[in-house]
Amino acid sequence: AEIFYAEGMELVRSHSHLGAPLPREWPVYLVLECAGLADPSEALFEALAGLDLTDDATALAVDPAGQGRLWAYRERHTEAISALGVPHKLDVTLPQARLAEFEAAVRKVVDSVAPGSRLILFGHVGDGNLHVNVVGPPPEDETLDQAVLELVASMDGSISAEHGIGR
């Protein structure tokens, strides 16, 4: 389960010249991949039906080519961000129940500490891991990094995410 936001979608589409995966734009995108001994499609459809989404809110791929097309929007984030310049890259993990709160708070922190910079968030929503990428501040300026990591710590998160060194 992967997550990214509108600004990441816009950047990836611009950088990679990809068309839109859905008929309209959304503030947040979730890519889910399901596999099993039996086809998990019915269970996925039931779960989606419980969310009361409109038809233009979902795309489904059942073959490798289609899956690759959908995954490209998530997988091309790093190259698209790097094309903008040298990013501040912070790999953090939050309790899943606080991800939405963190997303809103980190935007305010970045705007406050590094006005005019560009924030791109994406990550592994299944384990609460977000990649915080900010382009704008000089690479050697750690003011932004410190502010974001303090926010993470204040929300009972880990500043090392999947790298395993803890808080």
N, C-alpha and C positions, 0 to 999 in steps of 0.2 A: 504494500500500500504506500504509494508515493504522493506527495503533495507539492504543488507550486501555485503561484499567484499570478494575477493578471499581468503585472509588469514583467515577470519572467516569460510568460507566454508571448507577450508582445516582442520582447527582446529576441527570443529564440526564432520566432516567425520572421522577424526582420533580418536577422543574421543568416538564417538557414534557407530563407525564401520558401518557407512552408506555407501552405494554405491553412485555412481555419479548420480545426477538427469538428467543430460544432456550428450550427447555424447562427449562433449569437455568442457574444463574449460573456464571461463569467468572472467574478472577483477571485474565485479560487477553483483549482482543478485537482481532482483526485484520480490517480491511475491505480486500478486494482487488477491484480492478476490472480486467477484462480486455477487450480489444477487438482486433480484427484484421480482415483482409480475409476470412478464413474464421472460422467460429464457433470460439472457443478453449475451449469448454466441456470437450471431451474431454481436452485437455492439462491443464486445471485439475483435472478429476476424477482423472486419473492422479497428479498431484502430491499431491493431498489423500489419495489412497489410500495413498501411500507414507508418510504420517505416522501411519497407524494410529489415526485419530480415530474416536470413536463417532458414530453418526448424530445424536445430540443436540448435537454440537459445531459443526455447520455450518448455515448458512442460505444459500439461493441465490435470487437474483432475476435474471430474464432480461428483464423489461419495465421501462420507465421508472418506473412507479408503485412497483413492488417495490424497484427500486434506490433510489428516493428514500426509501422507508421505512427501508431499512438504513443509508443514508448519514446519515439524521437523527440517529442515535445519536452519530456522530462530529461532524457539523456543528453541533450544538446545544451543544457544550461551552462555547464562549465566552460565550454568553448565559446559560447556567446558572451559570457561575462568577461572572459579573458580578452576578448576582442575589444572591449571598452577601455582596457588599461589594467594596471596592477590592482587587484582587489584586496581588501582586507577580508580574509576568509576565517570565519569562526564556526566551528563545528560543535554544536551544543545539543544537549538533550533536556527536555522538560517533562514533568509529569503530563501524561496525555490530557488530563482534565484541565490543564493550564495552557495548552497550546494556543488557543484562540486569544486568551488574555495576553500571552507573550507576544503574539503577532502584532496586536494593537500597540502594546507597550514598546516594543523594539522600534517600531516606526517613529514613535514620539522621541525616543532616546536618540536615534540617528538624526532626526530633524533638528534636535536641540544641540547635539554635539558637533555635527558635521552638516550644517545647512547647505543645500544645493547638491549634496552627494546623491548617489543612486543606490538604492537598496534592492537586492534581489534575494528572496527567500525561497528555499525549496528543501525537500528532505524526505525522510522515511517516517511517515506519520504513524506507522504501525508500532514503532518503538520510541516515538517522541523526539526523534533526532531531526534537527533543522540545520541546514547550512545557511549561515548568515553571511552574505557577500555584500560589501559596500565598496563602490568605486567612487573616488573623488579625493579623499584625504591622502596626503603623501604616505607611501608605504611605511616610512620610518616613524610616523606619528602614531603612537599607541593610545592616544586619548580616547578614540572611538572604541577600540578593543576593550579597554578597561571599563568603559561605561556599559557596554553590552554584557560583558562577563559579570559585572556586579549585578546587573538586572537578572541574569540567569541564576546566579547564586541566591538572590533575594526571593526567587520563585522556586526554591528547592530543586534547582536543576543541576546538571553536570556541565562543566566547561570543557570536557574532553570527549563527550559523546561516545562514539563507537571505538575510540582509541583506548578506552579502558583504564585511564589513570584517575578517574573519579573527580571529586569536587575540588 
